[in-house]
């Protein structure tokens, strides 16, 4: 297994250095609304996961006007919004003078050049609040139901009007801030900083929070609303500074909106906390268990195991990792030191799963030989599957979300099996007829494309069981000569 290549990070770094050496003359941001675009304030640094955006940067390079157009696509944005963002980018390029470059930006894969344009970028779950006339128009077009589904999808992220924001980055110049899936202590880990503040601090609430907003400055417990910056033991100083800058940007940008609405700010000064927290912080967030300590901050790596080319291949996934990198048709090995996970996609093949088990054992043996002090006392090799991810696996990805395309995914029971138990199941050779005939209950060790290679034998026919047959054997109904004779 080779290490993840440096190509993505280095190319992004080289591109950002070009922007850094030049003087940016103007920066404009548009929001994609259906098949149109809405101009946003130049100081806007809050993006929503259910929307798409177009960003135009104008600067001079060697005395010549140069433009770069970024079209940002949230992970929950609709297909029409993503297509419209690309189409608007093409139209803008034709109208601009001078050189122009188009850059597609995916949520969670923002390049360094894009992040430097927004020093306090925040990605919030939900959608940007539309004007009332736009809402009426969308209801006539039948889009209100889609917004209502997205409203129910992010309902779990609200707790007394507070929102939890994860601040983390693989490097100091690649820090991101994303709203967590839920406001709970289960989202906390020691490898970053977390900002807890009330949604009213944003100045404008999402289109789904109007029924939960109130203008009072006191919550149900009688305490004044506040903002807390919780810093993990392994948080970088740049992440803590990013949290301060993010809070200052949110409060400053909300003053104008709050003054227009004849309301006053209800946020107190930012309280910076260590990993121990405070009573007020835990009373708002809730405390089910202590945040586990970590010996060191290790970089999470992931490899893709697929047989799409006919043979099982292993390819590294470029950093930074995001949840959407997990495809249902493949198997992935995620190394969140000291733990190692195998993630089985719902449409992955049995050959990919069996090969990944041996690969994971060999990889972890090499890791244990190089860093024996980093090994935990208990087992560290686990296997999970799609929609059954345990909390420790979700923490390997920044701000894991239980929604997809704005709709809430139905999560099944959590599955975290030891790799030895999975290997024992993979070596099973005999199954009942009911297990093989039903596709929904088909065992993981049986290839869905080769169920014809299972047949009853004389000594198992009475017990209604089927045993795997040698690969070079074919049943009669698959033989070409027999088909022609029976025809």
Order of alpha helices (4+ residues) and beta strands (2+ residues): alpha-beta-beta-beta-beta-beta-alpha-beta-alpha-beta-alpha-alpha-beta-beta-beta-beta-alpha-beta-alpha-beta-beta-beta-beta-alpha-beta-alpha-beta-beta-beta-alpha-beta-alpha-beta-alpha-beta-alpha
